Amino acid sequence: MYVTKETRLMMKHLLITLLLLASVIYPAAAESYVQVRGTVSGAEHPERISLVSVKNGQPVEYASTAVSQEKSFGFILEPATDKDFYYLSDGNRYFRVALSGATPITVNWTEEGFSFVHAGNTINDFLQRWNNLNTLLVKRKGEPYGAFFTRFDSVRTQAGHLLQQITDQSFAAEANDLIQTDLLYRFIMYLQKNQQTYDSEEQTSAYYKDIMQTFPESTVRLLHQPYGLSLMKAYFSYKQTYIFRGRNYEMDEQLKELRVPELAEAYILGNVPTEGYDKYLAYELKYLPLLSEKGRQMMRNDLPRPIFKMDAGEKAPNLMYSDANGNLHALSEFRGNYVYVDLWATWCAPCKAEIPHLQKTEQKYKGHNISFVSISIDKNKAKWLQYLKENKLTGLQLWAGNWDMLPKEMNVGSIPRFLLIDPQGNWVSSNADRPSNPELDKLLESLLEKR
């Protein structure tokens, strides 16, 4: 049975609610779980508190609960199986929490943010000490712009002393990563929000000079922080405004500074156009080839983007997949030609029954302005390659790898499925006749006669 993401999230929220009730009625039932309990203070407080995880440098809601009339909230969860932290969020701020230990973790929220009341484990003890330093970097009302840099250097020095006090060496590297990325985030966001003129007091900062040569992160640690993508965007936006100034600092230049492929991929996915399908197609054509297979699937189906229509005359998707040698090909390569696309798989008997008819059609229209492309949704690439070799298939043979690598709007519920696209990249039909149907031959003859 297929369960939607929305249903899974509702089930998760229900489970957390039931666990909270169980912990009150049967305290022993919660002993194997991590308990996070909290209170809020002040007249103006959030109505809901979320527990957030991180994916590719962006926050992802894991669970959410309402603040009660008694101004309390809570979560009961299985201990985290990975090393990543979770975050409590009021919708504006993120408070890092290590979900481990049998002792309940208790926190309090005020207008200044979250803080631990009882940390529950030694890692949260450390996090509270770092939070106390980190909050010193919040801009103070009426403070001159340049005063921040002296304070930043002081906090950075104190952070070094804090790291030296860690006795658990298995946590030391992780602690250093989160502190260094937090410092970078604070510094960049301060510059972006507060700098007013070119070449002012920031120029005296040694840290500024170090990080502005090129993007300073050379590992994936930034992607484990909820502000990772925001930091990258803010960094490059700042450089455009205050360093490159009148010259456009194009995305291609920015990507060259992202020396880690995972950072570049997250940045590409984080900048996908959400309006204008033509704009999206141009972006996809340029940057989809730079993504991993998983990244391509995310770009097509998991991220907000303009939705294409399936009607005749509307712009068709620029399907892009790899051939038997691993080379990417896009339908846009065939602009000026009609393109007849076969969606199939080696396990699909009706698909294989159409192949002789497809080859006959391809041979008949050889030399005409029509190209034939077959796209396999076989999960087993080796089996697909073997089938190509044994059956000497013609035309351009591409491998998508799975149903979810096809754009969601196509809603391909069954195969074989055939597509026909005109020389301008627009739909002739998103559900064209099969090669075995004589009507296809009539349609192709009429279209090619018009040329």
DOKOLMAR-661786 format. One record per residue (C-alpha): residue number from 1; residue in one letter; z, y, x. Coordinates in steps of 0.05 Angstrom, whole numbers, always signed. Last residue first. Example, Ala and Ser with C-alpha at 12.3 -4.5 7.8 and 13.67 -1.06 7.14 Angstrom:
2,s,+143,-21,+273
1,a,+156,-90,+246
END
This chain:
451,r,-877,+407,+143
450,k,-877,+396,+68
449,e,-909,+328,+80
448,l,-847,+308,+119
447,l,-802,+320,+59
446,s,-848,+284,+10
445,e,-856,+224,+56
444,l,-781,+220,+67
443,l,-766,+221,-7
442,k,-817,+168,-24
441,d,-791,+123,+32
440,l,-720,+132,+7
439,e,-741,+114,-64
438,p,-765,+46,-39
437,n,-692,+25,-31
436,s,-681,-22,+29
435,p,-670,+39,+74
434,r,-610,+58,+31
433,d,-614,+121,-12
432,a,-576,+182,+10
431,n,-503,+198,-4
430,s,-491,+265,+29
429,s,-562,+286,+11
428,v,-608,+340,+36
427,w,-548,+371,+69
426,n,-557,+429,+117
425,g,-566,+426,+193
424,q,-627,+471,+195
423,p,-675,+412,+205
422,d,-648,+378,+142
421,i,-593,+326,+138
420,l,-596,+258,+104
419,l,-534,+214,+101
418,f,-527,+140,+89
417,r,-465,+100,+72
416,p,-458,+25,+85
415,i,-401,+27,+74
414,s,-343,+44,+27
413,g,-293,+99,+11
412,v,-325,+152,+54
411,n,-288,+214,+30
410,m,-336,+261,+66
409,e,-284,+316,+61
408,k,-238,+278,+108
407,p,-285,+286,+167
406,l,-297,+217,+199
405,m,-250,+196,+255
404,d,-202,+171,+201
403,w,-250,+113,+184
402,n,-245,+84,+254
401,g,-278,+80,+322
400,a,-332,+133,+316
399,w,-383,+96,+358
398,l,-454,+122,+365
397,q,-522,+86,+367
396,l,-583,+132,+373
395,g,-643,+94,+347
394,t,-655,+21,+364
393,l,-611,-40,+360
392,k,-626,-96,+409
391,n,-588,-148,+368
390,e,-548,-181,+423
389,k,-534,-118,+462
388,l,-515,-75,+402
387,y,-471,-131,+375
386,q,-435,-137,+442
385,l,-422,-62,+444
384,w,-393,-64,+373
383,k,-348,-123,+391
382,a,-324,-86,+452
381,k,-310,-24,+411
380,n,-263,-60,+363
379,k,-243,-8,+312
378,d,-313,-10,+283
377,i,-331,+55,+248
376,s,-403,+53,+275
375,i,-449,+113,+272
374,s,-524,+101,+269
373,v,-572,+159,+282
372,f,-645,+163,+264
371,s,-687,+225,+279
370,i,-741,+257,+237
369,n,-796,+304,+258
368,h,-850,+251,+260
367,g,-869,+211,+322
366,k,-838,+147,+296
365,y,-836,+150,+221
364,k,-857,+78,+208
363,q,-815,+51,+265
362,e,-752,+83,+238
361,t,-766,+56,+169
360,k,-776,-15,+196
359,q,-712,-9,+238
358,l,-673,+14,+177
357,h,-701,-44,+135
356,p,-680,-94,+189
355,i,-611,-60,+193
354,e,-596,-60,+118
353,a,-569,-131,+116
352,k,-521,-112,+173
351,c,-489,-58,+129
350,p,-484,-106,+69
349,a,-447,-155,+115
348,c,-396,-104,+141
347,w,-357,-132,+200
346,t,-406,-100,+250
345,a,-393,-32,+220
344,w,-435,+22,+185
343,l,-449,+96,+173
342,d,-525,+106,+178
341,v,-550,+176,+190
340,y,-620,+203,+175
339,v,-632,+268,+212
338,y,-689,+316,+195
337,n,-713,+351,+257
336,g,-711,+424,+280
335,r,-638,+416,+301
334,f,-630,+346,+330
333,e,-578,+361,+383
332,s,-536,+391,+327
331,l,-521,+320,+306
330,a,-475,+316,+365
329,h,-475,+266,+423
328,l,-418,+250,+471
327,n,-432,+203,+529
326,g,-388,+142,+534
325,n,-443,+95,+557
324,a,-449,+60,+489
323,d,-454,+128,+455
322,s,-398,+177,+440
321,y,-386,+216,+376
320,m,-401,+284,+345
319,l,-415,+297,+272
318,n,-435,+369,+261
317,p,-413,+373,+189
316,a,-467,+392,+138
315,k,-479,+464,+115
314,e,-494,+467,+41
313,g,-566,+458,+14
312,a,-549,+394,-24
311,d,-475,+391,-42
310,m,-421,+360,+2
309,k,-382,+423,+15
308,f,-348,+440,+81
307,i,-274,+456,+87
306,p,-251,+511,+134
305,r,-194,+489,+179
304,p,-120,+471,+173
303,l,-105,+415,+221
302,d,-99,+340,+210
301,n,-170,+318,+194
300,r,-224,+344,+240
299,m,-182,+375,+295
298,m,-131,+318,+294
297,q,-185,+265,+300
296,r,-216,+302,+358
295,g,-148,+307,+392
294,k,-136,+232,+384
293,e,-203,+218,+418
292,s,-185,+266,+473
291,l,-211,+337,+470
290,l,-260,+374,+514
289,p,-320,+351,+473
288,l,-289,+384,+411
287,y,-289,+452,+447
286,k,-359,+481,+442
285,l,-387,+446,+381
284,e,-321,+452,+345
283,y,-317,+527,+357
282,a,-388,+537,+332
281,l,-375,+494,+271
280,y,-311,+533,+256
279,k,-347,+599,+257
278,d,-400,+571,+211
277,y,-345,+545,+165
276,g,-312,+614,+159
275,e,-236,+617,+159
274,t,-185,+573,+193
273,p,-212,+577,+264
272,v,-180,+526,+310
271,n,-134,+562,+360
270,g,-76,+513,+363
269,l,-122,+454,+373
268,i,-153,+487,+435
267,y,-84,+506,+461
266,a,-56,+435,+450
265,e,-116,+406,+487
264,a,-109,+454,+545
263,l,-35,+437,+551
262,e,-50,+362,+550
261,p,-105,+371,+602
260,v,-56,+404,+652
259,r,-87,+460,+693
258,l,-84,+511,+637
257,e,-111,+570,+677
256,k,-182,+546,+666
255,l,-168,+545,+591
254,q,-155,+620,+593
253,e,-222,+634,+625
252,d,-258,+594,+571
251,m,-217,+631,+519
250,e,-246,+697,+540
249,y,-208,+754,+572
248,n,-251,+811,+547
247,r,-250,+870,+595
246,g,-216,+935,+575
245,r,-146,+913,+592
244,f,-150,+852,+639
243,i,-77,+860,+658
242,y,-41,+894,+601
241,t,-77,+875,+537
240,q,-114,+811,+557
239,k,-56,+788,+600
238,y,-7,+798,+541
237,s,-51,+758,+494
236,f,-55,+703,+545
235,y,+20,+697,+551
234,a,+33,+706,+476
233,k,-16,+649,+459
232,m,+15,+603,+511
231,l,+85,+620,+487
230,s,+68,+608,+414
229,l,+40,+540,+432
228,g,+104,+519,+467
227,y,+153,+552,+419
226,p,+180,+487,+390
225,q,+191,+460,+460
224,h,+168,+390,+482
223,l,+97,+416,+494
222,l,+124,+462,+549
221,r,+146,+401,+589
220,v,+73,+378,+597
219,t,+70,+397,+671
218,s,+37,+453,+711
217,e,+66,+514,+676
216,p,+56,+581,+711
215,f,-8,+606,+678
214,t,-40,+643,+736
213,q,-21,+701,+780
212,m,+22,+729,+724
211,i,+80,+681,+733
210,d,+99,+698,+804
209,k,+90,+774,+798
208,y,+134,+776,+736
207,y,+188,+735,+770
206,a,+188,+784,+829
205,s,+202,+840,+779
204,t,+183,+910,+804
203,q,+119,+911,+763
202,e,+159,+900,+700
201,e,+183,+973,+706
200,s,+117,+1004,+684
199,d,+45,+986,+703
198,y,+10,+999,+637
197,t,+50,+1030,+580
196,q,+88,+1006,+518
195,q,+120,+940,+538
194,n,+169,+917,+484
193,k,+141,+860,+442
192,q,+95,+828,+492
191,l,+141,+838,+551
190,y,+202,+810,+515
189,m,+162,+751,+489
188,i,+139,+734,+560
187,f,+209,+737,+590
186,r,+244,+699,+535
185,y,+192,+644,+536
184,l,+193,+638,+612
183,l,+269,+633,+611
182,d,+267,+580,+556
181,t,+215,+540,+596
180,q,+258,+542,+658
179,i,+321,+523,+620
178,l,+289,+466,+582
177,d,+258,+436,+645
176,n,+321,+443,+687
175,a,+361,+406,+634
174,e,+310,+350,+632
173,a,+313,+343,+708
172,a,+389,+341,+708
171,f,+397,+292,+650
170,s,+390,+227,+691
169,q,+430,+262,+746
168,d,+492,+265,+702
167,t,+538,+309,+744
166,i,+509,+376,+721
165,q,+546,+433,+756
164,q,+485,+453,+797
163,l,+447,+468,+733
162,l,+498,+519,+712
161,h,+493,+554,+780
160,g,+417,+559,+771
159,a,+428,+587,+701
158,q,+473,+640,+730
157,t,+416,+662,+776
156,r,+367,+665,+718
155,v,+417,+703,+677
154,s,+424,+755,+732
153,d,+349,+761,+742
152,f,+340,+771,+667
151,r,+394,+825,+666
150,t,+358,+864,+721
149,f,+293,+856,+684
148,f,+320,+876,+616
147,a,+343,+945,+640
146,g,+270,+966,+647
145,y,+258,+977,+573
144,p,+318,+1024,+563
143,e,+372,+997,+516
142,g,+378,+1031,+449
141,k,+390,+966,+411
140,r,+397,+906,+457
139,k,+341,+858,+468
138,v,+363,+785,+468
137,l,+368,+761,+539
136,l,+444,+752,+536
135,t,+430,+699,+483
134,n,+406,+652,+538
133,l,+472,+654,+574
132,n,+514,+632,+515
131,n,+459,+583,+495
130,w,+464,+551,+564
129,r,+538,+538,+555
128,q,+524,+511,+485
127,l,+470,+466,+512
126,f,+517,+437,+563
125,d,+568,+418,+510
124,n,+510,+391,+469
123,i,+494,+344,+527
122,t,+567,+323,+533
121,n,+570,+297,+461
120,g,+597,+318,+392
119,a,+588,+392,+403
118,h,+646,+412,+358
117,v,+639,+484,+333
116,f,+569,+490,+361
115,s,+531,+555,+350
114,f,+475,+578,+304
113,g,+447,+648,+297
112,e,+470,+720,+302
111,e,+472,+728,+226
110,t,+520,+670,+226
109,w,+511,+594,+225
108,n,+564,+545,+245
107,v,+557,+477,+276
106,t,+590,+409,+273
105,i,+567,+346,+310
104,p,+604,+284,+285
103,t,+631,+239,+340
102,a,+592,+173,+345
101,g,+545,+199,+399
100,s,+473,+222,+400
99,l,+427,+272,+367
98,a,+420,+326,+421
97,v,+413,+393,+386
96,r,+371,+455,+401
95,f,+377,+514,+353
94,y,+312,+543,+328
93,r,+306,+611,+295
92,n,+266,+640,+238
91,g,+266,+590,+181
90,d,+340,+574,+187
89,s,+325,+519,+237
88,l,+365,+463,+268
87,y,+327,+433,+326
86,y,+316,+362,+352
85,f,+314,+345,+425
84,d,+266,+298,+459
83,k,+291,+240,+500
82,d,+268,+187,+451
81,t,+306,+139,+407
80,a,+344,+193,+370
79,p,+406,+165,+336
78,e,+394,+147,+263
77,l,+408,+206,+218
76,i,+461,+238,+175
75,f,+448,+311,+159
74,g,+493,+365,+132
73,f,+502,+431,+96
72,s,+559,+478,+78
71,k,+566,+544,+43
70,e,+613,+519,-12
69,q,+556,+531,-61
68,s,+516,+482,-19
67,v,+462,+500,+32
66,a,+401,+459,+13
65,t,+374,+405,+59
64,s,+311,+394,+101
63,a,+284,+337,+142
62,y,+236,+325,+200
61,e,+199,+391,+197
60,v,+149,+397,+253
59,p,+156,+454,+304
58,q,+97,+465,+351
57,g,+89,+451,+426
56,n,+47,+389,+416
55,k,+95,+358,+367
54,v,+168,+381,+362
53,s,+223,+358,+315
52,v,+258,+401,+263
51,l,+320,+394,+220
50,s,+317,+446,+166
49,i,+370,+489,+134
48,r,+361,+517,+64
47,e,+388,+576,+25
46,p,+394,+619,+87
45,h,+452,+669,+92
44,e,+463,+740,+70
43,a,+536,+744,+47
42,g,+563,+720,+113
41,s,+580,+652,+142
40,v,+544,+585,+141
39,t,+574,+517,+151
38,g,+549,+455,+186
37,r,+552,+380,+192
36,v,+509,+336,+236
35,q,+525,+263,+234
34,v,+492,+212,+280
33,y,+490,+143,+250
32,s,+523,+77,+268
31,e,+590,+100,+239
30,a,+559,+123,+174
29,a,+575,+61,+134
28,a,+647,+63,+158
27,p,+659,+126,+118
26,y,+644,+91,+52
25,i,+647,+143,-5
24,v,+636,+205,+37
23,s,+589,+174,+88
22,a,+552,+139,+31
21,l,+537,+206,-2
20,l,+508,+234,+62
19,l,+469,+170,+72
18,l,+439,+176,+3
17,t,+417,+248,+17
16,i,+386,+227,+83
15,l,+348,+171,+49
14,l,+323,+218,-5
13,h,+297,+267,+47
12,k,+261,+211,+83
11,m,+231,+186,+18
10,m,+206,+256,+2
9,l,+175,+261,+72
8,r,+141,+193,+63
7,t,+113,+215,-4
6,e,+84,+279,+25
5,k,+53,+240,+83
4,t,+19,+195,+33
3,v,+36,+121,+25
2,y,-19,+69,+27
1,m,+0,+0,+0
END
